[in-house]
Amino acid sequence: MRIDEVRQEIIDSAAHLVIVGGPGCGKTSIALVKTRKALDTVEDEQRVLFLSFSRAAVR
């Protein structure tokens, strides 16, 4: 996946974000990449639940 400057800023942001975009623009993919990065900071007793209602996440 190609990560442009705007998407990289989203991934690197520590703030809570609301991402708005049309179908197929990469919202779920970027959210998954951002979540994967956050997993590095999760402690052993913590868990992560990622819910998405997109067809891409189901696949």
N, CA, C and O atoms as a printed pandas DataFrame, in Angstrom:
     atom_number atom_name residue_name chain_id  residue_number  x_coord  y_coord  z_coord
0              1         N          MET        A               1    0.834   -1.168    0.000
1              2        CA          MET        A               1    0.000    0.000    0.000
2              3         C          MET        A               1    0.887    1.242    0.000
3              4         O          MET        A               1    1.873    1.318    0.733
4              5         N          ARG        A               2    0.524    2.196   -0.822
5              6        CA          ARG        A               2    1.262    3.454   -0.908
6              7         C          ARG        A               2    0.763    4.396    0.186
7              8         O          ARG        A               2   -0.431    4.683    0.278
8              9         N          ILE        A               3    1.682    4.864    1.003
9             10        CA          ILE        A               3    1.337    5.780    2.091
10            11         C          ILE        A               3    1.823    7.175    1.708
11            12         O          ILE        A               3    3.024    7.441    1.700
12            13         N          ASP        A               4    0.883    8.061    1.390
13            14        CA          ASP        A               4    1.285    9.429    1.056
14            15         C          ASP        A               4    1.441   10.253    2.332
15            16         O          ASP        A               4    1.231    9.749    3.435
16            17         N          GLU        A               5    1.805   11.504    2.173
17            18        CA          GLU        A               5    2.114   12.371    3.312
18            19         C          GLU        A               5    0.916   12.559    4.251
19            20         O          GLU        A               5    1.075   12.525    5.471
20            21         N          VAL        A               6   -0.267   12.756    3.692
21            22        CA          VAL        A               6   -1.463   12.959    4.524
22            23         C          VAL        A               6   -1.781   11.697    5.319
23            24         O          VAL        A               6   -2.060   11.777    6.516
24            25         N          ARG        A               7   -1.743   10.531    4.672
25            26        CA          ARG        A               7   -2.014    9.277    5.377
26            27         C          ARG        A               7   -0.969    9.013    6.465
27            28         O          ARG        A               7   -1.301    8.519    7.542
28            29         N          GLN        A               8    0.277    9.341    6.183
29            30        CA          GLN        A               8    1.335    9.151    7.189
30            31         C          GLN        A               8    1.099   10.042    8.400
31            32         O          GLN        A               8    1.345    9.627    9.532
32            33         N          GLU        A               9    0.625   11.259    8.172
33            34        CA          GLU        A               9    0.297   12.156    9.289
34            35         C          GLU        A               9   -0.823   11.556   10.139
35            36         O          GLU        A               9   -0.790   11.659   11.365
36            37         N          ILE        A              10   -1.799   10.940    9.507
37            38        CA          ILE        A              10   -2.891   10.288   10.239
38            39         C          ILE        A              10   -2.342    9.136   11.067
39            40         O          ILE        A              10   -2.690    8.996   12.239
40            41         N          ILE        A              11   -1.505    8.326   10.484
41            42        CA          ILE        A              11   -0.926    7.170   11.182
42            43         C          ILE        A              11   -0.080    7.630   12.373
43            44         O          ILE        A              11   -0.117    7.012   13.436
44            45         N          ASP        A              12    0.670    8.700   12.197
45            46        CA          ASP        A              12    1.576    9.178   13.242
46            47         C          ASP        A              12    0.885    9.983   14.336
47            48         O          ASP        A              12    1.465   10.195   15.401
48            49         N          SER        A              13   -0.336   10.433   14.095
49            50        CA          SER        A              13   -1.043   11.267   15.059
50            51         C          SER        A              13   -1.413   10.474   16.313
51            52         O          SER        A              13   -1.869    9.334   16.234
52            53         N          ALA        A              14   -1.209   11.102   17.468
53            54        CA          ALA        A              14   -1.592   10.484   18.735
54            55         C          ALA        A              14   -2.990   10.915   19.162
55            56         O          ALA        A              14   -3.525   10.398   20.142
56            57         N          ALA        A              15   -3.577   11.849   18.441
57            58        CA          ALA        A              15   -4.895   12.376   18.791
58            59         C          ALA        A              15   -6.007   11.454   18.290
59            60         O          ALA        A              15   -5.788   10.599   17.433
60            61         N          HIS        A              16   -7.202   11.649   18.846
61            62        CA          HIS        A              16   -8.383   10.970   18.332
62            63         C          HIS        A              16   -8.776   11.662   17.037
63            64         O          HIS        A              16   -8.754   12.890   16.952
64            65         N          LEU        A              17   -9.134   10.879   16.035
65            66        CA          LEU        A              17   -9.434   11.449   14.728
66            67         C          LEU        A              17  -10.760   10.935   14.196
67            68         O          LEU        A              17  -11.167    9.814   14.497
68            69         N          VAL        A              18  -11.425   11.753   13.411
69            70        CA          VAL        A              18  -12.585   11.323   12.636
70            71         C          VAL        A              18  -12.177   11.475   11.181
71            72         O          VAL        A              18  -11.875   12.574   10.717
72            73         N          ILE        A              19  -12.174   10.363   10.472
73            74        CA          ILE        A              19  -11.782   10.365    9.069
74            75         C          ILE        A              19  -13.038   10.222    8.227
75            76         O          ILE        A              19  -13.814    9.284    8.413
76            77         N          VAL        A              20  -13.238   11.150    7.303
77            78        CA          VAL        A              20  -14.409   11.138    6.441
78            79         C          VAL        A              20  -13.921   10.959    5.006
79            80         O          VAL        A              20  -13.013   11.656    4.553
80            81         N          GLY        A              21  -14.532   10.026    4.308
81            82        CA          GLY        A              21  -14.170    9.807    2.915
82            83         C          GLY        A              21  -15.131    8.841    2.266
83            84         O          GLY        A              21  -15.875    8.135    2.945
84            85         N          GLY        A              22  -15.111    8.816    0.989
85            86        CA          GLY        A              22  -16.000    7.942    0.238
86            87         C          GLY        A              22  -15.519    6.503    0.239
87            88         O          GLY        A              22  -14.448    6.195    0.763
88            89         N          PRO        A              23  -16.321    5.619   -0.354
89            90        CA          PRO        A              23  -15.950    4.210   -0.412
90            91         C          PRO        A              23  -14.659    4.005   -1.213
91            92         O          PRO        A              23  -14.450    4.620   -2.259
92            93         N          GLY        A              24  -13.817    3.139   -0.698
93            94        CA          GLY        A              24  -12.605    2.784   -1.424
94            95         C          GLY        A              24  -11.462    3.767   -1.303
95            96         O          GLY        A              24  -10.469    3.634   -2.018
96            97         N          CYS        A              25  -11.564    4.751   -0.421
97            98        CA          CYS        A              25  -10.482    5.745   -0.312
98            99         C          CYS        A              25   -9.405    5.319    0.678
99           100         O          CYS        A              25   -8.383    5.995    0.795
100          101         N          GLY        A              26   -9.611    4.200    1.403
101          102        CA          GLY        A              26   -8.570    3.677    2.278
102          103         C          GLY        A              26   -8.760    3.928    3.761
103          104         O          GLY        A              26   -7.822    3.756    4.539
104          105         N          LYS        A              27   -9.953    4.331    4.167
105          106        CA          LYS        A              27  -10.190    4.622    5.588
106          107         C          LYS        A              27   -9.904    3.410    6.465
107          108         O          LYS        A              27   -9.202    3.529    7.469
108          109         N          THR        A              28  -10.433    2.256    6.104
109          110        CA          THR        A              28  -10.244    1.047    6.915
110          111         C          THR        A              28   -8.789    0.593    6.887
111          112         O          THR        A              28   -8.246    0.193    7.916
112          113         N          SER        A              29   -8.167    0.652    5.743
113          114        CA          SER        A              29   -6.761    0.234    5.630
114          115         C          SER        A              29   -5.864    1.089    6.510
115          116         O          SER        A              29   -4.990    0.566    7.200
116          117         N          ILE        A              30   -6.074    2.397    6.492
117          118        CA          ILE        A              30   -5.270    3.293    7.320
118          119         C          ILE        A              30   -5.553    3.035    8.796
119          120         O          ILE        A              30   -4.636    3.057    9.617
120          121         N          ALA        A              31   -6.814    2.791    9.136
121          122        CA          ALA        A              31   -7.158    2.494   10.533
122          123         C          ALA        A              31   -6.469    1.217   10.995
123          124         O          ALA        A              31   -6.004    1.148   12.133
124          125         N          LEU        A              32   -6.396    0.210   10.137
125          126        CA          LEU        A              32   -5.718   -1.041   10.494
126          127         C          LEU        A              32   -4.217   -0.831   10.668
127          128         O          LEU        A              32   -3.619   -1.391   11.588
128          129         N          VAL        A              33   -3.607   -0.038    9.804
129          130        CA          VAL        A              33   -2.172    0.259    9.929
130          131         C          VAL        A              33   -1.919    1.023   11.225
131          132         O          VAL        A              33   -0.962    0.734   11.943
132          133         N          LYS        A              34   -2.778    1.998   11.524
133          134        CA          LYS        A              34   -2.639    2.783   12.753
134          135         C          LYS        A              34   -2.822    1.890   13.979
135          136         O          LYS        A              34   -2.094    2.036   14.962
136          137         N          THR        A              35   -3.773    0.981   13.933
137          138        CA          THR        A              35   -4.000    0.057   15.043
138          139         C          THR        A              35   -2.806   -0.860   15.224
139          140         O          THR        A              35   -2.385   -1.103   16.355
140          141         N          ARG        A              36   -2.251   -1.375   14.136
141          142        CA          ARG        A              36   -1.079   -2.250   14.217
142          143         C          ARG        A              36    0.075   -1.538   14.892
143          144         O          ARG        A              36    0.785   -2.129   15.706
144          145         N          LYS        A              37    0.264   -0.275   14.558
145          146        CA          LYS        A              37    1.328    0.519   15.183
146          147         C          LYS        A              37    1.073    0.671   16.685
147          148         O          LYS        A              37    2.010    0.620   17.482
148          149         N          ALA        A              38   -0.184    0.856   17.068
149          150        CA          ALA        A              38   -0.546    1.030   18.480
150          151         C          ALA        A              38   -0.351   -0.253   19.278
151          152         O          ALA        A              38   -0.172   -0.195   20.495
152          153         N          LEU        A              39   -0.383   -1.402   18.624
153          154        CA          LEU        A              39   -0.217   -2.675   19.325
154          155         C          LEU        A              39    1.151   -2.782   20.008
155          156         O          LEU        A              39    1.312   -3.525   20.976
156          157         N          ASP        A              40    2.116   -2.046   19.505
157          158        CA          ASP        A              40    3.449   -2.068   20.104
158          159         C          ASP        A              40    3.462   -1.481   21.513
159          160         O          ASP        A              40    4.379   -1.750   22.289
160          161         N          THR        A              41    2.444   -0.676   21.850
161          162        CA          THR        A              41    2.398   -0.040   23.162
162          163         C          THR        A              41    1.428   -0.723   24.121
163          164         O          THR        A              41    1.294   -0.297   25.268
164          165         N          VAL        A              42    0.756   -1.769   23.668
165          166        CA          VAL        A              42   -0.224   -2.474   24.504
166          167         C          VAL        A              42    0.510   -3.376   25.495
167          168         O          VAL        A              42    1.414   -4.125   25.124
168          169         N          GLU        A              43    0.106   -3.289   26.751
169          170        CA          GLU        A              43    0.715   -4.127   27.780
170          171         C          GLU        A              43    0.093   -5.520   27.751
171          172         O          GLU        A              43   -0.966   -5.715   27.153
172          173         N          ASP        A              44    0.745   -6.491   28.394
173          174        CA          ASP        A              44    0.319   -7.885   28.330
174          175         C          ASP        A              44   -1.130   -8.101   28.739
175          176         O          ASP        A              44   -1.828   -8.912   28.131
176          177         N          GLU        A              45   -1.592   -7.386   29.763
177          178        CA          GLU        A              45   -2.946   -7.609   30.249
178          179         C          GLU        A              45   -3.999   -6.834   29.457
179          180         O          GLU        A              45   -5.195   -6.999   29.700
180          181         N          GLN        A              46   -3.578   -6.001   28.523
181          182        CA          GLN        A              46   -4.500   -5.236   27.702
182          183         C          GLN        A              46   -4.857   -5.997   26.437
183          184         O          GLN        A              46   -4.098   -6.849   25.975
184          185         N          ARG        A              47   -6.009   -5.684   25.887
185          186        CA          ARG        A              47   -6.472   -6.296   24.644
186          187         C          ARG        A              47   -6.963   -5.203   23.704
187          188         O          ARG        A              47   -7.302   -4.104   24.144
188          189         N          VAL        A              48   -6.998   -5.501   22.427
189          190        CA          VAL        A              48   -7.478   -4.557   21.432
190          191         C          VAL        A              48   -8.616   -5.217   20.666
191          192         O          VAL        A              48   -8.501   -6.357   20.217
192          193         N          LEU        A              49   -9.711   -4.488   20.524
193          194        CA          LEU        A              49  -10.848   -4.936   19.735
194          195         C          LEU        A              49  -11.022   -3.953   18.590
195          196         O          LEU        A              49  -11.233   -2.762   18.818
196          197         N          PHE        A              50  -10.935   -4.442   17.368
197          198        CA          PHE        A              50  -11.090   -3.584   16.187
198          199         C          PHE        A              50  -12.389   -3.977   15.512
199          200         O          PHE        A              50  -12.519   -5.094   15.010
200          201         N          LEU        A              51  -13.348   -3.070   15.497
201          202        CA          LEU        A              51  -14.633   -3.317   14.843
202          203         C          LEU        A              51  -14.729   -2.459   13.600
203          204         O          LEU        A              51  -14.416   -1.268   13.621
204          205         N          SER        A              52  -15.160   -3.071   12.532
205          206        CA          SER        A              52  -15.371   -2.327   11.288
206          207         C          SER        A              52  -16.536   -2.952   10.559
207          208         O          SER        A              52  -16.748   -4.163   10.618
208          209         N          PHE        A              53  -17.281   -2.123    9.879
209          210        CA          PHE        A              53  -18.436   -2.615    9.130
210          211         C          PHE        A              53  -18.193   -2.504    7.630
211          212         O          PHE        A              53  -19.143   -2.378    6.858
212          213         N          SER        A              54  -16.958   -2.550    7.220
213          214        CA          SER        A              54  -16.651   -2.440    5.790
214          215         C          SER        A              54  -16.462   -3.817    5.176
215          216         O          SER        A              54  -16.122   -4.778    5.865
216          217         N          ARG        A              55  -16.681   -3.895    3.911
217          218        CA          ARG        A              55  -16.457   -5.161    3.182
218          219         C          ARG        A              55  -14.969   -5.522    3.185
219          220         O          ARG        A              55  -14.614   -6.699    3.245
220          221         N          ALA        A              56  -14.102   -4.505    3.120
221          222        CA          ALA        A              56  -12.661   -4.749    3.118
222          223         C          ALA        A              56  -12.221   -5.433    4.414
223          224         O          ALA        A              56  -11.386   -6.337    4.382
224          225         N          ALA        A              57  -12.767   -5.014    5.540
225          226        CA          ALA        A              57  -12.383   -5.612    6.820
226          227         C          ALA        A              57  -12.892   -7.036    6.922
227          228         O          ALA        A              57  -12.234   -7.890    7.515
228          229         N          VAL        A              58  -14.040   -7.297    6.358
229          230        CA          VAL        A              58  -14.600   -8.652    6.386
230          231         C          VAL        A              58  -13.726   -9.620    5.589
231          232         O          VAL        A              58  -13.528  -10.766    5.993
232          233         N          ARG        A              59  -13.206   -9.148    4.452
233          234        CA          ARG        A              59  -12.337   -9.994    3.631
234          235         C          ARG        A              59  -11.071  -10.304    4.359
235          236         O          ARG        A              59  -10.210  -11.007    3.830
